[in-house]
Structures are given as structure tokens and as C-alpha cells.
Amino acid sequence: MRKNTIISLIIIMLLSISGFLITQSQQSSVSAEEAVITVDDLNIRKGPGMEYEILGQANQNASVQILDQSGNWAKIQFQNTEGWVSRDYIRKRSDQNQSKKVVQISVTDANVGVHSNPSLSSEIIQKVSTEQSFPIVDEEKGWYQIQLSNGDQGWIGKWLVDSNLDTDKPVIGKANTLEGKVIVIDAGHGGADTGTISASGNYEKYITTITAQSLEKKLKTLGARPVMTRTDDTFLTLENRVAHAQAYQADAFISIHYNSAPQFPNVNGIGTYYYHDRQKSLASSIHQKVLEATGAKDRKVTFGNFLVIRENQQPATLIELGFLSNAQEEAKINTMTFQEKATNGIIRGLIDYFQ
């Protein structure tokens, strides 16, 4: 009798444990969310932090399952790998069904490229004209996905459009101060020269292009004459960049960069450089106004032995607008809000310099 009782208790315990495990498994399955990767070469790490070993990589549009979250990190299942990625570079599929908004294209160039992916290096699938309107399907760090008239979908840079979305306050100052001023905008790196590689694996050259194009657009509206050293993903020698300043007799030359210190992943802030004493006034004016606009940590205006300012006979400065090696700062840099604030700050600095 006792033997049968013990056996019955064991069976009940085993059934309870298996039921618990099944319930837990079901809960885990239910809690997992479908998501997609939004960048190429995203590092998958062993733990939720930059210090953990890299287990592998996932590319843009790859499907993953979110298993867990810790701070700004998400644990994912990708193919046969479980690991952690920055939440800034994944998008839940449930977030894709947002209500559409309408944006109004407002650019001076009548042939704006619509890209296959949210990257300047991706294929241009169509050109659109000034003042056309398109519904937004999705948005992602610096880009809108729009619905074209033929039913196709593509991506366009936020810096190329005006929209009904909130933006930072416009530039305040005497606009005519910049009237006719030749401003050479140098988007750092390009082509084979990728610049620094960010915490998430993005290239500096693409982000400097976004900033430069936004700055160019704003300067044009204020009556300045902006000149771009490059407008696409093209390699230029440093000497060629300086030559633009000389050829156009620039009133100001601004080289746009982003910094990196991977050995110190928490380092952040904005620093601005001059080589000749005569360049210090321009560097200081821009630096101060960018700090005021962004609220970034002040890494000071300092001497810098960079060829683009060393060999430049025109007023010239080089600005590092933040650290891409800092995952949190990179995420902020990639927002439209930061780009608006940074470029508005540069313009306010130019106005201050020329007054």
C-alpha cells in the first residue's frame, strides 16, 4: 500500500514539473517578438554590452526573434545563434503598422534620389521632383520610407524633405549676414575611405554626408553660396578638398567629422580644431553655438594638425560632432533631432563669425 502511494506521489510530481516546463516554454514562445535588423553588419554579442565577445553578425532586413531585453540591448534568436544586439538597430514588426503621414518634398534639386534601402550606398530606384508629396510608410534614423505613385516603396533622406513632423527650432539670426558668403562644406571621408566605424558597424562617411547635405540646404535658404567638396560616396584626396576652398575663395571652410575612441567606449562630446591662429575665431564661434544647440559635452577648441586646415589659406575649421564609438552617442547622432540641432548650431556660429 505504501509502495503504491509513493509511486503515485512521484507520478504527480513528475506531471507537475512537466506541466510547469510546458507552461514556461509556452510563455517564452508567446513573449518572443518578431523583429528585423535595420543596418548591415550588426554585431551579435555574448552579453548586453560592448565589452562582450562578438558571436556573429546580421545584415539589414534579417528576421530575428526578440527573447529578452536589458537596458538598450535586446537578446535575439538569429538562425542558430542567440546573442545580444543594440535595440537601436532592430525594429519590431508590430511597429511597422503605424498610421501614414504625409511629407512634402522641398529641395532645390529637381532630381532627388529615392533609395532601395535607408543608405546612401544603396541603389537609386527612382528620381522625384521638387514639391511632390508622398505618404510615409516607415521611418528610420535619418530616413523616410515613402510610397511612390507607382506603388513601389523606397527611402529618402529626412534632410531632403519638409514634413508635418516636429523639428528643432529654426535658425535665429540676421539671415542677410550670410548673403553671398561662399561656404565650402567638406563631408569627411568617402569612397574607399570609410572613416571610423561606429559601435554598431556603421561608417562615418555616410553620417558626415547626411550632416553636410542638411547644412547645404539650410545655407541656401539663407542666401549663402554653399559648395560641397563631395555630394555622394566619392573618394577625395585631402589636397583636393583644400583646393575647393582655394578655387572658390571660400569665406569659410568647414570639415565635418565624427570621432572615435573604441578603447574608451564611454567617451563623448564635441571638439573643434584650428591650425593657424587666424582660424581660431571661426572655430570658436561655430564650436560655441553647436554646444549651445546640442547640449553636448564640451571637448574644447584646440590646435589640430590636420591637412585640410593646415594647408588651407582660407578661414577653416574641422569639427568632430560626437563619438561614434559610444553606442549611446551614436544613437543620438543618428536622430533627425540631433542633425537639426547640430546644423543649426553651425549656421548660428557662422552668423556670429561674420557679424
C-alpha positions, 0 to 999 in steps of 0.5 A: 500500500505504501509502495503504491502511494509513493509511486503515485506521489512521484507520478504527480510530481513528475506531471507537475514539473512537466506541466510547469516546463510546458507552461514556461516554454509556452510563455517564452514562445508567446513573449518572443517578438518578431523583429528585423535588423535595420543596418548591415553588419550588426554585431551579435554579442555574448552579453548586453554590452560592448565589452562582450565577445562578438558571436556573429553578425546580421545584415539589414532586413534579417528576421530575428526573434526578440527573447529578452531585453536589458537596458538598450540591448535586446537578446535575439534568436538569429538562425542558430545563434542567440546573442545580444544586439543594440535595440537601436538597430532592430525594429519590431514588426508590430511597429511597422503598422503605424498610421501614414503621414504625409511629407512634402518634398522641398529641395532645390534639386529637381532630381532627388534620389529615392533609395532601395534601402535607408543608405546612401550606398544603396541603389537609386530606384527612382528620381522625384521632383521638387514639391511632390508629396508622398505618404510615409510608410516607415521611418528610420534614423535619418530616413523616410520610407515613402510610397511612390505613385507607382506603388513601389516603396523606397527611402529618402533622406529626412534632410531632403524633405519638409514634413508635418513632423516636429523639428528643432527650432529654426535658425535665429539670426540676421539671415542677410549676414550670410548673403553671398558668403561662399561656404565650402562644406567638406563631408569627411571621408568617402569612397574607399575611405570609410572613416571610423566605424561606429559601435554598431558597424556603421561608417562615418562617411555616410553620417558626415554626408547626411550632416553636410547635405542638411547644412547645404540646404539650410545655407541656401535658404539663407542666401549663402553660396554653399559648395560641397567638396563631395555630394555622394560616396566619392573618394577625395584626396585631402589636397583636393578638398583644400583646393575647393576652398582655394578655387572658390575663395571660400569665406569659410571652410568647414570639415565635418567629422565624427570621432572615435575612441573604441578603447574608451567606449564611454567617451563623448562630446564635441571638439573643434580644431584650428591650425593657424591662429587666424582660424581660431575665431571661426572655430570658436564661434561655430564650436560655441553655438553647436554646444549651445544647440546640442547640449553636448559635452564640451571637448574644447577648441584646440590646435589640430594638425590636420591637412585640410586646415593646415594647408588651407589659406582660407578661414577653416575649421574641422569639427568632430560632432560626437563619438561614434564609438559610444553606442549611446552617442551614436544613437543620438547622432543618428536622430533627425533631432540631433542633425537639426540641432547640430546644423543649426548650431553651425549656421548660428556660429557662422552668423556670429563669425561674420557679424 
